[in-house]
Amino acid sequence: MAATVEPTRSYFYSYHAKALGLAGDGELVAKELALARQLDPADPTPALYSALQLQQEGRYNEAIHELTASLRLNDHRQVYRSRFLLDQDRAVRSSNLATVYQNNGMAELAVRQATRAVEDDYSNASAHLFLANSFNALRDPRQISLR
């Protein structure tokens, strides 16, 4: 008997993978996220959690690729989520992408991505904080005078 694909089932696998990632079981994370992608290829959540796992493992280029894919898929959830919630989701994805850029020494790209996160969800305090930290990383410490 073939299983019917139900978009919300993909979330179960994604959230289970997130929990496994917090527990430190990277191998099972990959399996759960693969199942989530198989059930709903248009769901951006598995790509987001995959990117966070890859970032934790220090695989930054792959994390950037996954976050970019997650951003591209974000609006595919508009049947299930309001525009407001989709904008919040996009802000979270943009903030995470900015974090990966900053960790890789790409400070200018981090500022641009953090700016997008603030534009997508102006009420997101984390996005504002990350934008401020991204600007701070651009400062030249030799130009600061302490009096």
N, C-alpha and C positions, 0 to 999 in steps of 0.2 A: 504494500500500500504506500503510495507516494504521500509525503508530508506536504501539507499546504504551506506556502510561504506566507508568513504573517509578519509584517514589518516590526511589530513590537517584540517578537521573539529574538530578533537580532540584538535588541537592547539587553536582554538577559545575558547573552553570551559576552557582550561588550562589558557589562558591569561586573560579571564574574571574572573576566580577564583583568579588569582594573583591580579587583580585590586580590587576585593572585599576584599581580605585579607589586602591590603593597607588601605582600607576604614574601616576595623575593623569588618567585618561581617563574622565571622568564620563559622556560620551555613550554609550560602549559599556557602562558599568556598568548604565545604565538598561535597555538592550536585553537584556543577559544576565539581569538580575533579572526582566524581563518573561517571558522564556522559562522561567525556573525556576518562576515562579508559574503559568504555563500548564501545565507538566508536573505540578505537584503543588500545587494551591491550598491544601492543608492544612499545607504546610511553613512553619514560622515563620522559617526561615533567610533567605529573600529579604527579608522585612520588616525583619529585624534589620540586614542589610547595607545595605539601602536607607536605613534610619534613620541609620546611621553616615555614609553618603555625604552625606545631607541635612544632618546636623549639621556636617560638614566644610565644606559650602557655605554655612553660616549660615542655613539654612532650618529653624529650630528648631521651629516649630509643626507642620510636616510630619513632622519627625523624631519628635516626641512621638506623633503619630498612628500612624506606622509601628511604633514601639516598643510602643505599646499593642496594636496588632494582633498583633505578634509574641508578646507575653505571652498574649494570648487564644488563640493557636494552639499554644502550647507543649505542652499535654498531648495534642495530636493525634498526637504522636510516640511515645506509650506502647507501641505495637506493636513499635517498633524499639529503644526505649531503656528502661532500668530507671528506677524511681521516683527513685533516687539521682541518676542522670544528668539526668533531667528537672528535678529540684530545682536542680542545678548550672546548667543552662541558664536556668532562671527567674532565678537569682541574677545571672547575666551580663546578662540583659535588664533586670532591675530596676536594676542598677548603672549601665548605660548611660542608662536613663531618668532616674535621679537626676542624672547628669552634665548632661544637657540641661536639666533643671530648674534646677540650680545655675548653669549658664552664662546662663540667662535671668533670674537674680535671684530665683528662686522657692525661696529657701533652706529654708523649712519643708516644702515638698513634696519637696525633695531629701532632707531628713532622713527623712521617712516612707518614701520609696522605697528609700533606702539601708538602712533598718531592715528592710524586707521582704527585701532581698537577703541580709542577714545571717541572717535567720530561715530563708530557703530553703536556704542553704548556709553553715552556721556555720563550716566549715573554710576558707572562701574568704577569704584574707588581703586580697585587693583590696577585697572588700566591707567588711571591718572598717576598712581604711584610708580608704575613701571615706566611711563613716559618721562616722569621727572628723573628717575634713576638713569634712563637712557641718555637724557640731556647731560646729566652729571658726568657720565662716562666720556662725553665729548670734550669736557673742559680740559684746558692745558694747565696743569698744576704749577707751571713756571710763571703763569700770569696772575696768580693769586698773591696779593700782598697782605700780609698780616701786620697790622699796626698795633 
